[in-house]
Amino acid sequence: GQESTLLSMMLPLLHQGMVVAGVPYSEKALNATNSGGTPYGASHVESDSLSTEEIKICQAQGRRMAQLAITLST
C-alpha cells in the first residue's frame, strides 16, 4: 500500500512539471529496513518511533533533494 500511495501522489506532481527524486538502491538502509522506506521515497509504518533505517532513508532523501535543488539553481 505504501508504494502505490507514493506512486499515485507523483502523477499530479509530474503533470505540473515538478521533478521527482527517489532514494537510490545505493542507500544501504533500503535493504535493511523492515518498517518503511522504498526507492519511491521515505515512509513510515505507524508505530511508536522511527527505526534507525527509516531515519537514514529520510536523511538520504533530504541530501538528494538538497543537491538536486543546488544543481538546478545554477
Rosetta blueprint (number, residue, H / E / L):
1 G L
2 Q H
3 E H
4 S H
5 T H
6 L H
7 L H
8 S H
9 M H
10 M H
11 L H
12 P H
13 L H
14 L H
15 H H
16 Q L
17 G L
18 M L
19 V L
20 V L
21 A L
22 G L
23 V L
24 P L
25 Y L
26 S L
27 E L
28 K L
29 A H
30 L H
31 N H
32 A H
33 T L
34 N L
35 S L
36 G L
37 G L
38 T E
39 P L
40 Y L
41 G E
42 A L
43 S L
44 H L
45 V L
46 E L
47 S L
48 D L
49 S L
50 L L
51 S L
52 T H
53 E H
54 E H
55 I H
56 K H
57 I H
58 C H
59 Q H
60 A H
61 Q H
62 G H
63 R H
64 R H
65 M H
66 A H
67 Q H
68 L H
69 A H
70 I H
71 T H
72 L H
73 S H
74 T L
